[in-house]
Amino acid sequence: WSILPPMIKARYHHASIYHNSHLYSFGGMFPDISLTASVEALNMKTLEWSQLSPLPLALTNCLAVCASNKLFVFSGIDSSCTPSRGVHHYDSPLNTWRS
């Protein structure tokens, strides 16, 4: 184990996944207990964090998966405390989302 640089903004109950030399962090909750749609990525070659295009909606306890070289975020709880049924595809080269 080794300690990596801290995120731009601390969070918990987020989804994380490693893909193409980047560690992605999707959504979650900030220490003030507010939900976030924020997305950050740590470039594992430069060890620098970047703020990316936010999720289409704020989610906590969501899941992330890489399938067919594509990133997906799904499930979780939205800001109205409702379970999310949405599936969101992140296009990393374009830094855009599609639901």
C-alpha positions in Angstrom: 0.0 0.0 0.0 1.0 3.6 -0.6 -0.6 6.9 0.2 -1.8 8.8 -2.9 -2.4 12.6 -3.2 -5.7 13.8 -1.5 -8.8 14.3 -3.7 -9.8 17.8 -4.7 -12.8 17.5 -2.3 -13.1 14.8 0.3 -16.1 12.5 0.0 -17.5 9.1 1.2 -20.0 6.6 -0.1 -18.8 7.2 -3.6 -18.0 4.7 -6.4 -14.5 4.2 -7.6 -13.0 2.4 -10.6 -9.6 2.2 -12.3 -9.5 2.5 -16.1 -6.7 3.5 -18.6 -4.2 4.7 -15.9 -6.8 6.8 -14.1 -8.6 6.2 -10.8 -12.1 7.6 -11.0 -14.3 8.7 -8.2 -18.1 9.2 -8.9 -20.6 11.0 -6.7 -20.9 10.3 -3.0 -21.4 12.5 0.0 -19.4 15.4 1.3 -18.5 15.7 5.0 -21.5 18.2 5.5 -23.7 15.2 4.4 -24.7 16.8 1.1 -24.9 14.5 -2.0 -22.7 15.3 -4.9 -22.6 14.7 -8.7 -18.9 15.5 -8.7 -16.5 13.3 -10.6 -12.7 13.4 -10.1 -10.0 11.3 -11.7 -6.4 10.7 -10.5 -3.9 10.3 -13.3 -1.7 7.5 -12.0 1.2 8.6 -14.1 1.4 12.2 -13.0 -0.5 11.7 -9.6 -2.6 14.7 -10.3 -6.3 15.0 -9.7 -8.7 16.5 -12.3 -12.3 17.6 -11.9 -14.4 16.0 -14.7 -17.9 16.5 -16.0 -20.4 15.8 -13.2 -22.8 12.9 -13.1 -26.3 13.8 -14.5 -27.6 13.8 -10.9 -26.1 13.6 -7.4 -25.8 10.0 -6.2 -24.4 8.3 -3.2 -23.8 4.6 -2.7 -23.7 4.1 -6.4 -21.8 1.5 -8.3 -19.3 1.8 -11.2 -18.2 -0.8 -13.7 -16.0 -0.9 -16.8 -17.5 -3.1 -19.6 -16.3 -3.2 -23.2 -13.8 -0.4 -22.4 -16.7 1.9 -21.3 -17.4 3.3 -17.8 -20.9 3.0 -16.3 -22.4 4.3 -13.1 -25.7 3.0 -11.8 -27.9 2.3 -8.8 -27.4 4.4 -5.7 -29.5 6.9 -3.8 -30.4 10.3 -5.2 -30.9 13.6 -3.3 -34.6 12.8 -2.5 -33.4 9.6 -0.8 -34.9 7.6 -3.6 -33.2 4.5 -5.0 -31.9 5.3 -8.5 -32.8 3.0 -11.4 -30.7 5.0 -13.9 -27.7 3.8 -15.8 -25.2 6.5 -16.9 -22.4 6.0 -19.4 -19.3 8.2 -19.1 -17.4 8.9 -22.4 -13.9 9.6 -21.0 -12.4 11.0 -24.3 -15.2 13.5 -24.6 -15.8 14.0 -20.9 -19.5 13.7 -21.4 -22.4 11.6 -19.9 -25.3 9.8 -21.5 -28.2 8.3 -19.5 
